[in-house]
Amino acid sequence: MEYLILFLPLLGSIFGYFGKSLGDKFSIIITSLFISISAILSIIVFYNGIVNNIYGNYKIFEWINSGKFVVNWSINVDPLSSVMLVVVTLISSLVHIYSIGYMNKDPHKPRFMSYLSLFTFAMLTLVVSDNFLQLFFGWEGVGLSSYLLIGYWYKKNSANNAAMKAFLVNRVGDFGLAIGIFLIFFHLGSVNYQEVFKLIPDFSNTDINFLGLEVNLITLICLFLFMGAMGKSAQFFLHTWLPDAMEGPTPVSALIHAATMVTAGVFLVVRCSPIFEFSQIALNTVAVIGMITAVFAASVALVQNDIKRIIAYSTCSQLGYMFFAAGVGAYHVAIFHLFTHAFFKALLFLGSGSVIHAFNDEQDIREMGGVWKKLPYTWVLMLIGTLALTGFPFLSGFYSKDAIIEFAYLRHSTVGYSAAIVGIITAFLTSIYSWRLLFLTFHGKYNNKKISLEKTHESPIIMLIPLIILGVGAVLSGILLKNFFIGQESTNFWKNSIFFINELSHDHIPLWLILITPIIVTIAIPISYYYFIKNPKILENFKISYNKIYDFLLNKWYFDEIYEFIFVKPLKKLGDIFWKRGDENTIDRFGPDGISKVVKYISNKAIKFQTGFIYDYAFVMLIGLSALITYLILK
C-alpha cells in the first residue's frame, strides 16, 4: 500500500504524458485516477496510524553503498509523514479533478496533468524520506516541477520570467540546504535521520572554525537548513518568487500554496526538530523570520488588487505563523496549522479560479463585484474559506491559528511574547484583507465593463465538487483532529517523530488571550464592510493623503526594486562583460571564430591555384618540392 502511494503519481505522470497519443481523456482520467487512489490509501495509512499504531520503514532499494556510507531509498511512514501524505495526496487529487474543468479548453491538457502528478511524486518522495539525500532529491524535484508548472504557458514572457525567478531564488535557499547536509555528513558521518539525530546531543557543545569564526556546529547546521526552508517556504528575504508564481494556471497556485513546495520548508524544520532543539539561536532566528514574514505579507496583501496575489501573500503570512510556532518549540502546532491551512487555502485558490472562470480570466477584484447571486455556490464556499482563514470561532483556522498564539505566549520568553503579539496583529490584518477580497469580489456594485452581469456564470459541477470537499475540510479538520495534534492525545500520536526538550503545556491560558483573537476577527467584518462597500471614499482619501505609505505597500516594500538594484543589474553588467568582451570579443574572436576565419582566408587564396592549367599545378608542385628539400636540409 505504501509503495502504491508513492509510485502511483509517478506512473500517472508517465502514462499521462506519453499517453497523449491515445487522446486527452486517457491522460486526464489516468492521472486523476492514480492520484485519487493514492489519496485514499494515504487516508487509510493515517487512520491505521491513529487507531492501530501501524507505522514502518519500507526499503525500496539500496541507493548508495560506499564503505560505511550507506543510503537507502525508503518509504518512512511515521506520524509526521502520515499527516503530510494526507495533505499532499488529498489536495493534489482534488486539484487534478478541478483541473479537468478549469483546463478544459487548454490544448495541452495531458502535459499539464502529467506535470501535476510529477509535482506530487516529488513532494511525496521528500516527505517519506528517511535520510537527507532522498529528501534533497525530492526537494529539487519540487523545484523543477514548480518551474515547469509556473511557466506552463511558456508563450507568455511574464510566465517564463516568473518560472525563472522561482527557480533562481530557490537555488539560493537550496545552496544553504546543501551546505547544511554537507556539514552533517562531514562531522557526523551519516545522512540517515535516525543516526544523525542520535549523535546530535554529543555535538551540542562542539565549535568549528567557519570563515574565520568559531561557531557552534549545531547552530551552523540549523541556520543552513533553515536557509533552505526560507527559499522553499518563501520567507522574508527569499519570498519574492511566490507572488510571481501566480502566472501559472490557478490549479498550480492551489497545489503550490496548499500542499507542496511551500510546505516543504515547514516540514524540514519540524522533521529536524531533534537538531533545532539543541540550538536556541537557531530557534530564535526561525521565530523572528517567521514573525517578520507574517506581518510583512499581511501588510502587503491589504492593498493588492489581483485576487490570486492577495491569497498568495496570505499564504506567505500563514507560513510565517507556522515558522514562529516552530521557533518557540511548538512543532506539533505548526504542523496542525499546516494541515488545516491546506484545506482553506486550497479552497480559496480554487474558489478564486472559479471566479476568474466566471469573469473570462479577469483577476482584478476592482473589476468584479455584485455577483454573489450569480455565483451562489462559489460565494458560500469562499465565505467558508475566508472564515476559516481569519480564525472565525469553531472553524479549522480558529483552532490552529489561536493555538499558535497561545503556545507562543505560554513559552514565557521575550521571543514567545513577541510572537503572540505579532500573531494577534497579523490576525487582524488577515481579517481585513480577507474580507476586502470577499466583499469587493462578490458584493457592492458590478464593475466589469468587458462582460455583462448576465453572462457571468457558476462553474461546472466538476469544479464545484473539489470545492465542496475542501469546504467540509475547512469546517471540520480543526475540531476533529485538534485532540490528536495538540491536545491530550498529541503525545501518544506524535511519538518520536517530533522531538521536544521542554514540551510546552497548553494549560492555564489567560481568558483575555482566549478571547482577544476571536473578538478582533469578528469586529473586522463590519469594519471591512463599512470601508470597502458602504463608504469607500474614506479609503480613497487616505490613499491620496498618505500616498507614500500606500505606494510602499503596493510595491511590496520595494523588495523587487532593491534586489534589481543590488543583484540583478550588477550581475547583468558583469554577465555582459564576460559575454561580450570575454566570450565574444576574446574567446570566440581568437578561438573558433578566429581559426575559422584563418582557414577560410587560406582556402580562398588556395583555390586560386585550381585553374585547370598544367603550369599552375606544376608551379604548386615546385613550391612544395622546394619546401620539402629545405626542411630536409635544415633538419
C-alpha positions, 0 to 999 in steps of 0.5 A, spaced: 500 500 500 505 504 501 509 503 495 502 504 491 502 511 494 508 513 492 509 510 485 502 511 483 503 519 481 509 517 478 506 512 473 500 517 472 505 522 470 508 517 465 502 514 462 499 521 462 504 524 458 506 519 453 499 517 453 497 523 449 497 519 443 491 515 445 487 522 446 486 527 452 481 523 456 486 517 457 491 522 460 486 526 464 482 520 467 489 516 468 492 521 472 486 523 476 485 516 477 492 514 480 492 520 484 485 519 487 487 512 489 493 514 492 489 519 496 485 514 499 490 509 501 494 515 504 487 516 508 487 509 510 495 509 512 493 515 517 487 512 520 491 505 521 496 510 524 491 513 529 487 507 531 492 501 530 499 504 531 501 501 524 507 505 522 514 502 518 520 503 514 519 500 507 526 499 503 525 500 496 532 499 494 539 500 496 541 507 493 548 508 495 553 503 498 560 506 499 564 503 505 560 505 511 556 510 507 550 507 506 543 510 503 537 507 502 531 509 498 525 508 503 518 509 504 518 512 512 511 512 514 511 515 521 506 520 524 509 526 521 509 523 514 502 520 515 499 527 516 503 530 510 501 524 505 494 526 507 495 533 505 499 532 499 495 526 496 488 529 498 489 536 495 493 534 489 487 529 487 482 534 488 486 539 484 487 534 478 479 533 478 478 541 478 483 541 473 479 537 468 474 543 468 478 549 469 483 546 463 478 544 459 479 548 453 487 548 454 490 544 448 495 541 452 491 538 457 495 531 458 502 535 459 499 539 464 496 533 468 502 529 467 506 535 470 501 535 476 502 528 478 510 529 477 509 535 482 506 530 487 511 524 486 516 529 488 513 532 494 511 525 496 518 522 495 521 528 500 516 527 505 517 519 506 524 520 506 528 517 511 535 520 510 537 527 507 539 525 500 532 522 498 529 528 501 534 533 497 532 529 491 525 530 492 526 537 494 529 539 487 524 535 484 519 540 487 523 545 484 523 543 477 516 541 477 514 548 480 518 551 474 515 547 469 508 548 472 509 556 473 511 557 466 506 552 463 504 557 458 511 558 456 508 563 450 507 568 455 514 572 457 511 574 464 510 566 465 517 564 463 520 570 467 516 568 473 518 560 472 525 563 472 525 567 478 522 561 482 527 557 480 533 562 481 531 564 488 530 557 490 537 555 488 539 560 493 535 557 499 537 550 496 545 552 496 544 553 504 540 546 504 546 543 501 551 546 505 547 544 511 547 536 509 554 537 507 556 539 514 552 533 517 555 528 513 562 531 514 562 531 522 557 526 523 558 521 518 551 519 516 545 522 512 540 517 515 535 521 520 535 516 525 543 516 526 544 523 525 539 525 530 542 520 535 549 523 535 546 530 535 546 531 543 554 529 543 555 535 538 551 540 542 557 543 545 562 542 539 565 549 535 568 549 528 572 554 525 567 557 519 570 563 515 574 565 520 569 564 526 568 559 531 561 557 531 557 552 534 556 546 529 549 545 531 547 552 530 551 552 523 547 546 521 540 549 523 541 556 520 543 552 513 537 548 513 533 553 515 536 557 509 533 552 505 526 552 508 526 560 507 527 559 499 522 553 499 517 556 504 518 563 501 520 567 507 522 574 508 528 575 504 527 569 499 519 570 498 519 574 492 518 568 487 511 566 490 507 572 488 510 571 481 508 564 481 501 566 480 502 566 472 501 559 472 494 556 471 490 557 478 490 549 479 498 550 480 497 556 485 492 551 489 497 545 489 503 550 490 500 554 496 496 548 499 500 542 499 507 542 496 513 546 495 511 551 500 510 546 505 516 543 504 520 548 508 515 547 514 516 540 514 524 540 514 524 544 520 519 540 524 522 533 521 529 536 524 526 538 530 531 533 534 537 538 531 533 545 532 532 543 539 539 543 541 540 550 538 536 556 541 539 561 536 537 557 531 530 557 534 530 564 535 532 566 528 526 561 525 521 565 530 523 572 528 523 570 520 517 567 521 514 573 525 517 578 520 514 574 514 507 574 517 506 581 518 510 583 512 505 579 507 499 581 511 501 588 510 502 587 503 496 583 501 491 589 504 492 593 498 493 588 492 488 588 487 489 581 483 485 576 487 490 570 486 496 575 489 492 577 495 491 569 497 498 568 495 501 573 500 496 570 505 499 564 504 506 567 505 503 570 512 500 563 514 507 560 513 510 565 517 505 563 523 507 556 522 515 558 522 514 562 529 510 556 532 516 552 530 521 557 533 518 557 540 518 549 540 511 548 538 512 543 532 506 539 533 502 546 532 505 548 526 504 542 523 496 542 525 496 549 522 499 546 516 494 541 515 488 545 516 491 551 512 491 546 506 484 545 506 482 553 506 487 555 502 486 550 497 479 552 497 480 559 496 485 558 490 480 554 487 474 558 489 478 564 486 479 560 479 472 559 479 471 566 479 476 568 474 472 562 470 466 566 471 469 573 469 473 570 462 480 570 466 479 577 469 483 577 476 482 584 478 477 584 484 476 592 482 473 589 476 468 584 479 463 585 484 455 584 485 455 577 483 454 573 489 447 571 486 450 569 480 455 565 483 451 562 489 455 556 490 462 559 489 460 565 494 458 560 500 464 556 499 469 562 499 465 565 505 467 558 508 474 559 506 475 566 508 472 564 515 476 559 516 482 563 514 481 569 519 480 564 525 472 565 525 470 561 532 469 553 531 472 553 524 479 549 522 483 556 522 480 558 529 483 552 532 490 552 529 491 559 528 489 561 536 493 555 538 499 558 535 498 564 539 497 561 545 503 556 545 507 562 543 505 566 549 505 560 554 513 559 552 514 565 557 520 568 553 521 575 550 521 571 543 514 567 545 511 574 547 513 577 541 510 572 537 503 572 540 503 579 539 505 579 532 500 573 531 494 577 534 496 583 529 497 579 523 490 576 525 487 582 524 490 584 518 488 577 515 481 579 517 481 585 513 484 583 507 480 577 507 474 580 507 476 586 502 477 580 497 470 577 499 466 583 499 469 587 493 469 580 489 462 578 490 458 584 493 457 592 492 456 594 485 458 590 478 464 593 475 466 589 469 465 593 463 468 587 458 462 582 460 455 583 462 452 581 469 448 576 465 453 572 462 457 571 468 456 564 470 457 558 476 462 553 474 461 546 472 459 541 477 466 538 476 469 544 479 464 545 484 465 538 487 473 539 489 470 545 492 465 542 496 470 537 499 475 542 501 469 546 504 467 540 509 475 540 510 475 547 512 469 546 517 471 540 520 479 538 520 480 543 526 475 540 531 476 533 529 483 532 529 485 538 534 485 532 540 490 528 536 495 534 534 495 538 540 491 536 545 491 530 550 492 525 545 498 529 541 503 525 545 501 518 544 500 520 536 506 524 535 511 519 538 518 520 536 517 523 530 517 530 533 522 531 538 521 536 544 526 538 550 521 542 554 514 540 551 510 546 552 503 545 556 497 548 553 494 549 560 492 555 564 491 560 558 489 567 560 481 568 558 483 575 555 488 571 550 482 566 549 478 571 547 482 577 544 483 573 537 476 571 536 473 578 538 478 582 533 476 577 527 469 578 528 469 586 529 473 586 522 467 584 518 463 590 519 469 594 519 471 591 512 464 592 510 463 599 512 470 601 508 470 597 502 462 597 500 458 602 504 463 608 504 469 607 500 471 614 499 474 614 506 479 609 503 480 613 497 482 619 501 487 616 505 490 613 499 491 620 496 493 623 503 498 618 505 500 616 498 507 614 500 505 609 505 500 606 500 505 606 494 510 602 499 505 597 500 503 596 493 510 595 491 511 590 496 516 594 500 520 595 494 523 588 495 523 587 487 526 594 486 532 593 491 534 586 489 534 589 481 538 594 484 543 590 488 543 583 484 540 583 478 543 589 474 550 588 477 550 581 475 547 583 468 553 588 467 558 583 469 554 577 465 555 582 459 562 583 460 564 576 460 559 575 454 561 580 450 568 582 451 570 575 454 566 570 450 565 574 444 570 579 443 576 574 446 574 567 446 570 566 440 574 572 436 581 568 437 578 561 438 573 558 433 571 564 430 578 566 429 581 559 426 575 559 422 576 565 419 584 563 418 582 557 414 577 560 410 582 566 408 587 560 406 582 556 402 580 562 398 587 564 396 588 556 395 583 555 390 586 560 386 591 555 384 585 550 381 585 553 374 585 547 370 592 549 367 598 544 367 603 550 369 599 552 375 599 545 378 606 544 376 608 551 379 604 548 386 608 542 385 615 546 385 613 550 391 612 544 395 618 540 392 622 546 394 619 546 401 620 539 402 628 539 400 629 545 405 626 542 411 630 536 409 636 540 409 635 544 415 633 538 419 
